[in-house]
Amino acid sequence: MAEAAVFGKPDAPKGNLIKAFVILKLGEKPSDKHKLDLKYHVRMTLGPIAQPEDIEFVDKLPKTRSGKIMRRVLKAKELGMDPGETSPLLRSRPRAPGGRGCPGGRGPLWIRVPV
C-alpha cells in the first residue's frame, strides 16, 4: 500500500462504518488478499474497532496544493452529495512563476548555484 484515506460512512445498524480508499504501490494489482492483509494489519495495530468494513482501490486521491488528502470530497462522492468547493484541489498544470507553494506565499524560491 502506498497511500490511504478513510472516513466514517453512515450505517443504520452500527452508526458508522469505516470506508477506506487505498492506492497500491506501483506494479501491485488489487486483490482480495490485499483487502484481508490490510484489515488484519489494522486489527492487530489499532484494534478491531478501527478495522475498515469497505476497502476500495483507487488510482489517485483528491489532494490540496499542500498535499493533504481531501476526505470530504471522497465522502461526498461516496454518499452522492455535492463535494462543495474544490478550488484547493491540486491541479496537474504548472503554477504561475513567482509563487512558492500557495498564493500569497513567501515569494520566489531562490536556489544558490555553485560557480
C-alpha positions as CSV (number, residue, x, y, z in Angstrom):
1,M,0.0,0.0,0.0
2,A,1.3,3.4,-0.9
3,E,-1.4,5.7,0.5
4,A,-4.8,5.6,2.0
5,A,-7.7,7.8,3.2
6,V,-10.5,6.7,5.5
7,F,-13.8,8.2,6.7
8,G,-17.0,7.2,8.6
9,K,-19.8,6.1,6.3
10,P,-23.3,6.2,7.8
11,D,-24.8,2.8,8.5
12,A,-28.2,2.1,10.1
13,P,-27.3,-0.8,12.5
14,K,-23.8,0.3,13.5
15,G,-24.0,4.1,13.2
16,N,-20.9,4.4,11.0
17,L,-18.8,2.1,9.0
18,I,-15.1,2.7,8.2
19,K,-14.6,3.1,4.4
20,A,-11.0,3.1,3.1
21,F,-9.7,4.3,-0.3
22,V,-6.3,2.8,-1.0
23,I,-3.6,3.4,-3.5
24,L,-1.3,0.4,-4.1
25,K,2.4,0.6,-4.8
26,L,3.4,0.6,-8.5
27,G,3.2,-2.9,-10.0
28,E,0.7,-4.2,-7.5
29,K,-2.8,-5.3,-8.6
30,P,-5.8,-5.0,-6.4
31,S,-6.9,-8.4,-4.9
32,D,-8.9,-9.9,-2.0
33,K,-5.7,-10.8,-0.4
34,H,-4.7,-7.2,-0.2
35,K,-8.0,-6.4,1.5
36,L,-7.6,-9.2,4.0
37,D,-4.0,-8.2,4.8
38,L,-4.9,-4.6,5.3
39,K,-7.9,-5.5,7.6
40,Y,-5.6,-7.8,9.6
41,H,-2.9,-5.2,9.9
42,V,-5.3,-2.5,11.1
43,R,-7.0,-5.0,13.5
44,M,-3.6,-6.0,15.1
45,T,-2.2,-2.5,15.1
46,L,-5.1,-0.3,16.1
47,G,-7.7,-2.8,17.3
48,P,-10.8,-4.4,15.9
49,I,-12.9,-1.2,16.3
50,A,-10.7,0.5,13.7
51,Q,-10.9,-2.2,11.1
52,P,-12.4,-0.9,7.8
53,E,-15.6,-2.6,6.6
54,D,-15.2,-1.5,3.0
55,I,-11.9,-1.0,1.0
56,E,-11.8,0.5,-2.4
57,F,-8.6,0.6,-4.5
58,V,-8.2,3.8,-6.5
59,D,-5.5,5.3,-8.8
60,K,-5.4,8.7,-7.1
61,L,-6.8,10.6,-4.2
62,P,-8.0,14.3,-4.3
63,K,-5.4,16.5,-2.7
64,T,-4.9,20.1,-1.8
65,R,-1.9,22.1,-3.2
66,S,0.0,21.4,0.0
67,G,-0.6,17.6,-0.5
68,K,-3.3,17.0,2.1
69,I,-5.9,14.4,1.2
70,M,-9.4,15.9,0.9
71,R,-11.5,13.3,2.7
72,R,-14.7,15.4,2.4
73,V,-14.5,15.1,-1.4
74,L,-14.3,11.3,-1.1
75,K,-17.1,11.2,1.4
76,A,-19.3,13.5,-0.8
77,K,-18.8,11.3,-3.9
78,E,-19.4,8.1,-1.9
79,L,-22.7,9.5,-0.5
80,G,-23.8,11.1,-3.8
81,M,-23.6,14.6,-2.4
82,D,-22.1,17.8,-3.8
83,P,-18.3,17.9,-2.9
84,G,-18.5,21.7,-2.4
85,E,-15.6,24.0,-3.0
86,T,-12.8,22.1,-4.9
87,S,-10.6,25.0,-5.9
88,P,-7.9,23.9,-3.3
89,L,-7.5,20.7,-5.3
90,L,-4.1,20.0,-6.6
91,R,-4.0,20.7,-10.4
92,S,-1.8,18.9,-12.9
93,R,-0.9,22.1,-14.7
94,P,2.2,24.1,-13.5
95,R,1.7,27.1,-11.3
96,A,2.5,30.7,-12.3
97,P,6.1,31.8,-11.7
98,G,7.0,33.7,-8.6
99,G,4.8,31.7,-6.2
100,R,6.3,29.3,-3.7
101,G,3.5,26.8,-2.8
102,C,0.3,28.7,-2.3
103,P,-1.0,32.1,-3.4
104,G,0.4,34.9,-1.2
105,G,3.4,32.7,-0.3
106,R,6.8,34.0,0.6
107,G,7.9,34.9,-2.9
108,P,10.1,33.1,-5.3
109,L,12.3,30.2,-4.3
110,W,15.9,31.1,-4.9
111,I,18.4,28.4,-5.4
112,R,22.1,29.0,-5.0
113,V,24.1,27.6,-7.9
114,P,27.8,27.0,-7.3
115,V,30.1,28.9,-9.8
